[in-house]
Structures are given as structure tokens and as C-alpha cells.
């Protein structure tokens, strides 16, 4: 089931955010993600966040700022089970266009977003990490 973020979800969502970033972005020092955790905790309630919940609890989430996907995260062990696609489909039904950024070295994410119809718009340096980032866009056809 996909539903809106609740205050009671915050610990689990923050844990998924940190765990997933550490796993997917091994090319960025772990301290970068750990040092941003409190900022993320503060920012989550200000964003539009949808969570995927099953009988075991929250397993993933997607966060939006307008038409921009700030992040899509699925818990370790639950990836490649269709949760990310369900979350993406959920927000696509509510938007005519979406944008996002993904690190060039995060090949799995790039493949996923391209499968979901996102196209590369630009590539730029993320100055906070020193890594190249792809700006991508999806438009309803």
C-alpha cells in the first residue's frame, strides 16, 4: 500500500534513506551521508512524501518538491521487488512531468530511471560531493 508519510514513519524512513545512500553511493564517503541525516529528518515533513508499506512496515519512499523527485529509496533486501516502480508510478499518475538528479556512477539508478522513461537533460558536477550528476526529465505522453 502506498500512502502519505506520517510522523510515526520518520525513524524508519530516515533509516532507509541512510542505509540506501550508503549502499548505492559507495563512491561518496559515508560521513557525507551521516552528516546530512539530521537535515533530511528536518526536510522530510516539508516535502511531499509517499511511503510504500507492507505487513512488515515501511519498505520504501519517494519524496517530491513540486515536480522534482528529491529521492526514491527502497530498503535493502526489498530492492528489485517492484516497490520503486510502484512508488514512481504512483507519482507519475499525479504529475505531467517530473525531474530528478542521479549520480553518473549510480548505474542501477540510471538504468531504472531510463526504463521509467526519464531522459538525460544535462550533466553537472555536484559540488558538495565532487561527483558528476545527471539531470533527468520525464513527461507524460
C-alpha positions in Angstrom: 0.0 0.0 0.0 1.2 3.5 -0.8 0.2 6.3 1.5 1.4 9.7 2.7 4.2 10.0 5.2 3.2 10.0 8.9 5.2 11.4 11.8 5.4 7.9 13.2 7.3 6.8 10.0 10.2 9.2 10.5 12.7 6.9 12.1 12.1 4.1 9.6 12.2 6.5 6.6 15.4 8.2 7.9 17.0 4.7 8.4 16.1 3.7 4.8 17.5 7.0 3.5 20.8 6.5 5.2 21.1 2.7 4.6 20.3 3.1 0.9 22.6 6.0 0.3 25.5 4.2 1.9 24.8 1.1 -0.2 24.2 2.9 -3.5 26.8 5.5 -3.3 30.0 3.7 -2.1 31.9 6.2 -4.2 31.0 9.0 -1.7 32.4 9.0 1.8 30.0 7.5 4.3 30.5 10.6 6.5 28.8 12.8 3.9 25.6 10.8 4.3 25.8 10.6 8.0 26.4 14.3 8.4 23.3 15.0 6.3 20.9 12.8 8.2 19.6 15.4 10.6 19.0 17.8 7.7 17.0 15.1 6.0 14.9 14.4 9.1 14.0 18.1 9.2 13.3 18.4 5.5 11.1 15.3 5.2 8.0 16.8 6.8 8.3 19.8 4.5 8.3 17.7 1.3 5.5 15.6 -0.3 6.5 12.1 0.7 4.7 8.9 -0.2 5.7 5.6 1.5 5.3 2.0 0.5 4.1 -0.1 3.4 3.6 -3.8 3.6 2.7 -6.1 6.6 6.3 -5.7 7.9 6.1 -1.9 7.8 7.5 0.9 5.6 9.8 -0.6 2.9 10.4 2.5 0.7 9.5 6.1 0.0 9.6 8.8 -2.7 10.0 12.5 -1.9 8.9 15.3 -4.1 9.4 19.1 -4.1 6.8 20.2 -6.6 7.6 18.2 -9.8 11.1 17.4 -8.7 11.8 13.9 -7.3 14.2 14.6 -4.4 14.7 10.9 -3.8 13.4 7.4 -4.3 14.6 4.9 -1.7 13.8 1.2 -1.1 15.0 -0.8 1.9 17.9 -3.2 1.4 16.6 -6.7 0.8 13.4 -5.3 -0.7 15.0 -3.8 -3.9 14.2 -5.4 -7.2 10.7 -6.4 -6.0 8.8 -3.7 -7.8 8.5 -1.3 -4.9 10.4 1.5 -6.6 8.3 1.1 -9.8 5.1 1.2 -7.8 6.2 4.4 -6.0 7.3 6.0 -9.3 4.0 5.0 -11.0 2.1 6.5 -8.0 3.6 9.9 -8.5 3.5 9.8 -12.3 -0.3 9.5 -12.1 -0.3 12.8 -10.2 2.1 14.8 -12.5 2.5 15.7 -16.1 6.3 16.0 -15.8 9.0 15.1 -13.3 12.7 15.9 -12.9 15.4 14.4 -10.8 19.2 14.1 -10.4 21.1 10.8 -10.2 24.8 10.3 -9.9 26.5 9.1 -13.0 28.3 6.3 -11.1 24.9 5.0 -9.7 24.4 2.8 -12.7 21.5 0.9 -11.2 19.6 4.1 -10.6 20.4 5.4 -14.0 19.1 2.2 -15.6 15.9 2.3 -13.5 15.1 5.9 -14.4 15.7 5.3 -18.1 13.4 2.3 -18.0 10.8 4.5 -16.4 11.0 6.9 -19.3 13.3 9.6 -17.9 15.7 11.2 -20.4 19.1 12.8 -19.8 18.9 16.6 -19.9 22.2 17.7 -18.5 25.3 16.6 -16.7 26.9 18.7 -14.0 29.3 18.5 -11.0 27.6 18.1 -7.6 30.0 20.4 -5.7 29.0 19.0 -2.3 30.2 15.5 -3.3 32.6 16.2 -6.2 30.7 13.6 -8.3 29.0 14.1 -11.7 25.3 14.1 -11.6 22.8 13.6 -14.4 19.7 15.8 -14.6 16.8 13.8 -16.0 13.2 14.5 -17.0 10.1 12.5 -17.6 7.0 13.9 -19.4 3.6 12.3 -19.8 3.0 11.3 -23.5 
